[in-house]
Amino acid sequence: MHEEVIMKNRDLAYCERVIKQHSKSFYYAFSQLPKQDRLAVYAIYAFCRMCDDAVDEEQGSIDQIQSELDHFKRGKVVDHPVWRALAWVHERYEINTDFYDEQIEGQRMDLMFKQPETFEMLVTYCEKVAASVGGMLLPILSHEVDAQRYAQARRLGVAMQLTNILRDVGEDYRDLQRIYLPRQMMAHYGVTETQIAQGQVTNGFKQLFEGLAAEAETRYKQFRDELSHYKREARLPVCLSATVYGEILNVIREHHYDSLSQRHVVPRSRKQALYRKEKHNVGG
């Protein structure tokens, strides 16, 4: 039993290192949760990160994760820190494993990437890779797990993924040769691939940015009404995660919309100011 406890602690510590390394905004927000809940969130994040990393490798990597998930569903836990941590999570929370399948499906869309033609196609992608995360986290963060709560949690996931896309336009093009901005919106605002490649922040790009940012910010705003449905101790962390992520859009605006030549983050001092503001507004 003592060895099992040591192993569990190591697995959960591994997941914490993953989120701390790859998403300082999420880590900052969710580190405010009670211990069991925050460790569960870290495990979910580590799974999603594992899927995301698999896309950078060959097709077989994501296929392997799917196979390991199929084993997990049958109660056979693969000998890996993330899967063992998820087994610990599933002993404590009722999480629908269909959301794991959806996450993998979204990552396959990246593996066989095609630039979305329409905004609706972009939202479909966002729902796979990010709204699925909202579905995974809801049973950890709320005692109210029903269709309406799931729908709103998923809308928040879409908002965050839209924010990611606007933040990473230049990086995605340089490193991955991907453009997530819908072709129809680019054509409407006169934004070309050449302009993105050359880092030209045109008026058209600013307008396109604001068009997608408005979609994200509407979803962020609507989600605030959801907080009363979350565990009292989760309301501030959940609100903070959304607020800090949404603030990325303002940081980009302050840097003249240049998400083509640089990747912007919310400074720690600003996160702390947002924490104080939300603590006053939400309590906690």
C-alpha positions as a printed Julia matrix, in Angstrom:
284×3 Matrix{Float64}:
   0.0    0.0     0.0
   2.84   2.38    0.85
   4.4    1.76   -2.58
   1.04   2.43   -4.26
   0.79   5.8    -2.51
   4.31   6.71   -3.61
   3.5    5.72   -7.21
   0.25   7.72   -7.16
   2.05  10.79   -5.84
   4.71  10.45   -8.54
   2.1   10.12  -11.28
   0.16  13.16  -10.11
   3.37  15.15   -9.7
   4.25  14.24  -13.29
   0.91  15.66  -14.49
   1.45  18.82  -12.46
   4.84  19.35  -14.1
   3.21  19.0   -17.53
   0.63  21.73  -16.96
   3.12  23.97  -15.18
   5.49  23.72  -18.16
   2.98  24.1   -20.97
   0.21  26.36  -19.65
   1.15  28.86  -16.99
  -2.27  30.54  -17.29
  -4.19  27.34  -16.55
  -1.76  26.34  -13.83
  -2.02  29.74  -12.17
  -5.82  29.58  -12.16
  -6.42  25.96  -11.19
  -3.7   25.84   -8.54
  -6.28  27.71   -6.44
  -8.54  24.63   -6.27
  -8.71  22.22   -3.32
  -5.99  19.57   -3.61
  -7.98  16.63   -4.97
  -9.78  18.73   -7.57
  -6.66  20.49   -8.78
  -4.74  17.22   -9.12
  -7.63  15.83  -11.15
  -7.53  18.88  -13.44
  -3.78  18.43  -13.89
  -4.3   14.8   -14.94
  -6.92  15.8   -17.53
  -4.6   18.48  -18.88
  -1.72  15.99  -19.11
  -3.88  13.64  -21.18
  -4.8   16.44  -23.59
  -1.17  17.47  -23.81
  -0.15  13.9   -24.56
  -2.64  13.87  -27.44
  -1.43  17.23  -28.71
   2.21  16.13  -28.62
   1.34  12.96  -30.53
   0.29  15.08  -33.51
   3.87  16.29  -33.87
   4.95  12.68  -34.34
   3.86  10.08  -36.86
   0.32   8.81  -37.35
   1.08   5.78  -35.18
   1.41   7.89  -32.05
  -2.19   9.09  -31.99
  -3.31   5.61  -33.01
  -1.43   4.25  -30.0
  -3.18   6.69  -27.67
  -6.54   5.62  -29.1
  -5.62   1.99  -28.48
  -4.53   2.8   -24.92
  -7.81   4.65  -24.36
  -9.77   1.63  -25.58
  -7.87  -0.49  -23.03
  -8.55   2.13  -20.34
 -12.29   1.96  -21.02
 -12.13  -1.79  -20.41
 -10.37  -1.29  -17.09
  -6.88  -2.09  -18.37
  -4.61   0.8   -17.37
  -1.48   1.25  -19.48
   1.76   1.53  -17.51
   2.26   5.29  -17.92
   1.95   8.16  -15.4
  -0.89   9.87  -17.28
  -3.06   6.76  -17.58
  -2.45   5.79  -13.95
  -3.32   9.35  -12.89
  -6.52   9.21  -14.97
  -7.44   5.92  -13.3
  -7.12   7.72   -9.96
  -9.35  10.51  -11.3
 -12.02   8.08  -12.51
 -12.18   6.48   -9.08
 -13.36   9.86   -7.77
 -15.29  11.55  -10.57
 -17.78  10.34  -13.18
 -16.19  11.55  -16.41
 -17.63  10.47  -19.75
 -14.79   8.86  -21.7
 -16.47   9.91  -24.96
 -14.82  13.29  -24.4
 -11.41  11.59  -24.61
 -12.4   10.14  -27.99
 -13.52  13.58  -29.12
 -10.18  15.06  -28.09
  -8.33  12.43  -30.12
 -10.61  13.07  -33.09
  -9.76  16.77  -32.9
  -6.06  16.01  -32.85
  -6.5   13.85  -35.94
  -7.91  16.94  -37.66
  -4.55  18.61  -37.01
  -2.69  15.55  -38.23
  -4.57  15.73  -41.53
  -4.85  19.51  -41.43
  -6.96  21.47  -43.88
  -7.55  25.18  -43.44
 -11.2   25.69  -42.45
 -13.33  27.26  -45.18
 -15.92  28.82  -42.87
 -16.25  30.03  -39.31
 -18.62  27.14  -38.64
 -15.93  24.67  -39.68
 -13.48  26.38  -37.34
 -15.95  26.09  -34.47
 -16.32  22.37  -35.19
 -12.56  21.98  -34.82
 -12.59  24.04  -31.6
 -15.33  21.85  -30.2
 -13.23  18.73  -30.76
  -9.95  19.92  -29.27
 -11.18  22.36  -26.62
 -14.88  22.02  -25.88
 -14.16  18.37  -25.12
 -11.9   19.55  -22.31
 -14.78  21.49  -20.79
 -16.77  18.26  -20.8
 -13.96  16.39  -19.05
 -13.53  19.04  -16.36
 -17.19  19.72  -15.54
 -17.68  16.74  -13.15
 -14.56  17.85  -11.25
 -15.62  21.47  -10.93
 -19.39  21.24  -10.54
 -21.98  19.1    -8.79
 -24.47  20.03  -11.52
 -23.73  17.81  -14.5
 -26.49  18.08  -17.06
 -26.92  18.96  -20.72
 -27.13  22.71  -20.14
 -24.02  22.8   -17.97
 -22.12  20.74  -20.51
 -23.21  23.07  -23.31
 -21.94  26.15  -21.49
 -18.67  24.5   -20.45
 -18.11  23.59  -24.08
 -18.8   27.17  -25.2
 -16.05  28.33  -22.86
 -13.71  25.79  -24.43
 -14.47  27.2   -27.88
 -13.74  30.73  -26.63
 -10.37  29.64  -25.3
  -9.44  27.84  -28.51
 -10.4   30.86  -30.61
  -8.1   32.87  -28.35
  -5.31  30.35  -28.89
  -5.74  30.63  -32.64
  -5.58  34.43  -32.61
  -2.54  34.36  -30.33
  -0.64  31.83  -32.45
  -1.33  32.95  -36.04
   2.32  33.63  -36.86
   3.72  30.75  -34.85
   1.32  28.24  -36.41
   2.32  29.4   -39.89
   6.08  29.48  -39.27
   6.36  26.23  -37.34
   3.52  24.12  -38.73
   2.57  25.73  -42.06
  -1.02  25.95  -40.8
  -3.56  28.76  -41.04
  -6.58  28.26  -38.81
  -8.26  31.5   -39.89
 -11.27  30.63  -42.09
 -10.66  31.17  -45.81
 -13.97  32.98  -46.22
 -13.11  35.48  -43.48
  -9.63  36.03  -44.92
 -11.14  36.74  -48.33
 -13.78  39.03  -46.84
 -11.18  41.16  -45.06
  -8.57  40.95  -47.81
  -6.04  39.0   -45.75
  -3.65  36.83  -47.77
  -1.28  34.0   -46.94
   1.6   36.15  -48.22
   0.75  38.87  -45.7
   0.72  36.32  -42.89
   4.02  34.83  -44.06
   5.6   38.3   -44.16
   4.12  39.37  -40.82
   2.09  42.22  -42.31
  -0.47  43.44  -39.78
  -2.88  45.11  -42.18
  -6.15  46.85  -41.38
  -7.87  43.81  -42.83
  -6.03  41.52  -40.42
  -7.06  43.75  -37.49
 -10.69  43.56  -38.6
 -10.51  39.79  -38.98
  -8.93  39.58  -35.53
 -11.75  41.61  -34.03
 -14.35  39.49  -35.79
 -13.04  36.28  -34.2
 -12.25  38.02  -30.9
 -15.87  39.18  -30.67
 -17.02  35.56  -31.01
 -14.67  34.51  -28.2
 -15.53  37.44  -25.94
 -19.27  36.86  -26.32
 -18.74  33.32  -25.07
 -16.54  34.47  -22.19
 -19.18  36.99  -21.13
 -22.02  34.48  -21.3
 -20.06  31.99  -19.23
 -19.89  34.34  -16.24
 -23.56  33.63  -15.62
 -22.62  29.96  -15.2
 -20.43  30.42  -12.13
 -23.28  29.92   -9.66
 -23.59  26.34  -10.94
 -20.0   25.48   -9.97
 -18.67  24.36   -6.63
 -18.14  27.38   -4.42
 -14.41  26.69   -4.12
 -14.14  26.28   -7.92
 -15.84  29.51   -8.93
 -12.83  31.77   -8.52
 -10.36  29.41  -10.28
 -12.77  28.8   -13.17
 -13.54  32.49  -13.53
  -9.85  33.35  -13.28
  -8.91  30.85  -15.99
 -11.45  32.41  -18.35
 -10.5   35.98  -17.44
  -6.76  35.45  -17.82
  -7.24  33.7   -21.14
  -9.55  36.41  -22.41
  -6.98  39.0   -21.39
  -4.6   37.59  -24.0
  -6.78  39.3   -26.61
  -6.27  42.67  -24.91
  -2.52  42.12  -24.71
  -2.43  41.47  -28.46
  -4.46  44.63  -29.1
  -2.0   46.63  -27.01
   0.8   45.31  -29.22
  -0.93  46.62  -32.35
  -2.51  43.25  -33.18
   0.87  41.73  -34.0
   0.33  38.04  -33.4
   2.18  37.38  -36.64
   5.77  38.03  -35.55
   5.48  37.35  -31.82
   3.51  35.31  -29.28
   1.94  37.32  -26.48
   1.27  36.26  -22.91
  -0.37  37.91  -19.93
   2.4   39.11  -17.57
   2.38  37.63  -14.07
   1.8   41.03  -12.47
  -1.31  41.43  -14.6
  -2.52  37.95  -13.67
  -2.16  38.91  -10.03
  -4.17  42.08  -10.6
  -6.89  40.05  -12.32
  -6.85  37.61   -9.42
  -7.47  40.41   -6.92
 -10.25  41.83   -9.09
 -12.01  38.49   -9.58
 -11.6   37.56   -5.92
 -13.48  40.73   -5.05
 -16.14  40.09   -7.71
 -16.61  36.34   -7.26
 -15.36  35.77   -3.76
 -13.07  33.0    -2.63
